[in-house]
Amino acid sequence: MKSTKIILAASIAVTTLSACGSNNLFSRDRPDEFAVSRQAPLVVPPDYSLTPPAPGSARPGGESTAEQTLRALFGGPAPRSATESAVIGSADGQRADPGIRSNVGSPDTQVVDKGLVVRDILAAPEGDGRDASSAIPGA
């Protein structure tokens, strides 16, 4: 019984002390993840003596954001056809307020309350309802 305790204590001591040694299983060479790429040194940019624009002055470039968007999307403003010009002229389109889209959501805008039925129709989920169904002829 006493020899069993000695053997057990010796095996525990050997197992415990074996973790302290190096057996090349856990001490292999690994790449350093911080040394993979070099950091460029910080450089203070040169002073070009740029001055901020004065408040209320025109932006340099002379082209508005809307014109830049039209040019980027469509290659610039397209000329109107004779028919389009005639329709706009007969509707007195040159007299339209250019900022009308900004005023539409204002509290002073007169709107018509269409009621709960229109709200329910607009909020209804797509698809066939309980009493109605739709079909495409010939499909």
LUMKE-424747 format. One record per residue (C-alpha): z, y, x; residue in three letters. Coordinates in steps of 0.1 Angstrom, whole numbers. Layout:
BEGIN
+-------+-------+-------+---------+
:     z :     y :     x : residuo :
+-------+-------+-------+---------+
:     Z :     Y :     X :     ALA :
...
+-------+-------+-------+---------+
This chain:
BEGIN
+-------+-------+-------+---------+
:     z :     y :     x : residuo :
+-------+-------+-------+---------+
:     0 :     0 :     0 :     MET :
:     9 :    23 :    29 :     LYS :
:   -24 :    15 :    47 :     SER :
:   -44 :    23 :    15 :     THR :
:   -28 :    57 :    13 :     LYS :
:   -36 :    63 :    50 :     ILE :
:   -72 :    52 :    45 :     ILE :
:   -75 :    74 :    14 :     LEU :
:   -60 :   105 :    31 :     ALA :
:   -83 :    99 :    62 :     ALA :
:  -114 :    97 :    40 :     SER :
:  -104 :   128 :    21 :     ILE :
:   -98 :   146 :    54 :     ALA :
:  -131 :   135 :    68 :     VAL :
:  -150 :   145 :    37 :     THR :
:  -134 :   179 :    36 :     THR :
:  -140 :   186 :    73 :     LEU :
:  -176 :   174 :    71 :     SER :
:  -184 :   204 :    49 :     ALA :
:  -174 :   227 :    78 :     CYS :
:  -200 :   213 :   102 :     GLY :
:  -237 :   222 :   104 :     SER :
:  -261 :   193 :    99 :     ASN :
:  -293 :   214 :    98 :     ASN :
:  -297 :   206 :    61 :     LEU :
:  -285 :   240 :    49 :     PHE :
:  -291 :   260 :    81 :     SER :
:  -329 :   261 :    81 :     ARG :
:  -349 :   292 :    88 :     ASP :
:  -358 :   312 :    56 :     ARG :
:  -379 :   343 :    54 :     PRO :
:  -360 :   375 :    49 :     ASP :
:  -371 :   390 :    16 :     GLU :
:  -362 :   425 :    27 :     PHE :
:  -383 :   423 :    59 :     ALA :
:  -415 :   412 :    41 :     VAL :
:  -430 :   447 :    39 :     SER :
:  -422 :   478 :    59 :     ARG :
:  -411 :   510 :    41 :     GLN :
:  -431 :   540 :    49 :     ALA :
:  -409 :   568 :    63 :     PRO :
:  -402 :   597 :    39 :     LEU :
:  -422 :   627 :    46 :     VAL :
:  -417 :   662 :    32 :     VAL :
:  -450 :   674 :    18 :     PRO :
:  -464 :   706 :    32 :     PRO :
:  -456 :   739 :    14 :     ASP :
:  -488 :   752 :    -2 :     TYR :
:  -470 :   783 :   -16 :     SER :
:  -479 :   773 :   -52 :     LEU :
:  -466 :   797 :   -78 :     THR :
:  -458 :   786 :  -113 :     PRO :
:  -481 :   801 :  -140 :     PRO :
:  -469 :   832 :  -158 :     ALA :
:  -456 :   827 :  -194 :     PRO :
:  -484 :   833 :  -219 :     GLY :
:  -512 :   833 :  -194 :     SER :
:  -543 :   812 :  -200 :     ALA :
:  -544 :   777 :  -185 :     ARG :
:  -567 :   773 :  -155 :     PRO :
:  -598 :   752 :  -163 :     GLY :
:  -607 :   771 :  -195 :     GLY :
:  -612 :   739 :  -216 :     GLU :
:  -588 :   731 :  -244 :     SER :
:  -573 :   696 :  -249 :     THR :
:  -595 :   691 :  -280 :     ALA :
:  -627 :   699 :  -260 :     GLU :
:  -616 :   676 :  -232 :     GLN :
:  -610 :   648 :  -257 :     THR :
:  -644 :   653 :  -273 :     LEU :
:  -661 :   653 :  -240 :     ARG :
:  -643 :   622 :  -228 :     ALA :
:  -649 :   602 :  -260 :     LEU :
:  -684 :   613 :  -270 :     PHE :
:  -699 :   632 :  -241 :     GLY :
:  -692 :   666 :  -255 :     GLY :
:  -698 :   682 :  -289 :     PRO :
:  -730 :   670 :  -306 :     ALA :
:  -753 :   695 :  -323 :     PRO :
:  -752 :   694 :  -361 :     ARG :
:  -783 :   683 :  -379 :     SER :
:  -800 :   706 :  -404 :     ALA :
:  -787 :   686 :  -434 :     THR :
:  -751 :   687 :  -421 :     GLU :
:  -753 :   724 :  -415 :     SER :
:  -767 :   730 :  -450 :     ALA :
:  -739 :   710 :  -466 :     VAL :
:  -712 :   728 :  -446 :     ILE :
:  -728 :   761 :  -454 :     GLY :
:  -729 :   754 :  -491 :     SER :
:  -693 :   743 :  -491 :     ALA :
:  -684 :   775 :  -473 :     ASP :
:  -671 :   755 :  -444 :     GLY :
:  -671 :   783 :  -419 :     GLN :
:  -643 :   800 :  -438 :     ARG :
:  -619 :   770 :  -435 :     ALA :
:  -586 :   775 :  -419 :     ASP :
:  -587 :   758 :  -384 :     PRO :
:  -549 :   750 :  -385 :     GLY :
:  -550 :   734 :  -419 :     ILE :
:  -538 :   700 :  -406 :     ARG :
:  -506 :   717 :  -393 :     SER :
:  -499 :   732 :  -427 :     ASN :
:  -504 :   701 :  -448 :     VAL :
:  -470 :   687 :  -442 :     GLY :
:  -451 :   720 :  -446 :     SER :
:  -426 :   725 :  -475 :     PRO :
:  -448 :   753 :  -489 :     ASP :
:  -477 :   730 :  -496 :     THR :
:  -483 :   723 :  -533 :     GLN :
:  -485 :   685 :  -540 :     VAL :
:  -488 :   665 :  -571 :     VAL :
:  -462 :   638 :  -578 :     ASP :
:  -482 :   608 :  -589 :     LYS :
:  -451 :   589 :  -600 :     GLY :
:  -436 :   555 :  -594 :     LEU :
:  -467 :   535 :  -605 :     VAL :
:  -488 :   548 :  -577 :     VAL :
:  -460 :   543 :  -552 :     ARG :
:  -457 :   507 :  -563 :     ASP :
:  -494 :   501 :  -561 :     ILE :
:  -495 :   515 :  -525 :     LEU :
:  -465 :   495 :  -514 :     ALA :
:  -477 :   463 :  -530 :     ALA :
:  -484 :   434 :  -505 :     PRO :
:  -519 :   423 :  -500 :     GLU :
:  -532 :   393 :  -517 :     GLY :
:  -535 :   379 :  -552 :     ASP :
:  -507 :   389 :  -575 :     GLY :
:  -489 :   368 :  -601 :     ARG :
:  -513 :   377 :  -630 :     ASP :
:  -544 :   387 :  -610 :     ALA :
:  -568 :   371 :  -586 :     SER :
:  -598 :   382 :  -568 :     SER :
:  -629 :   363 :  -557 :     ALA :
:  -660 :   372 :  -538 :     ILE :
:  -691 :   360 :  -557 :     PRO :
:  -714 :   337 :  -537 :     GLY :
:  -688 :   329 :  -511 :     ALA :
+-------+-------+-------+---------+
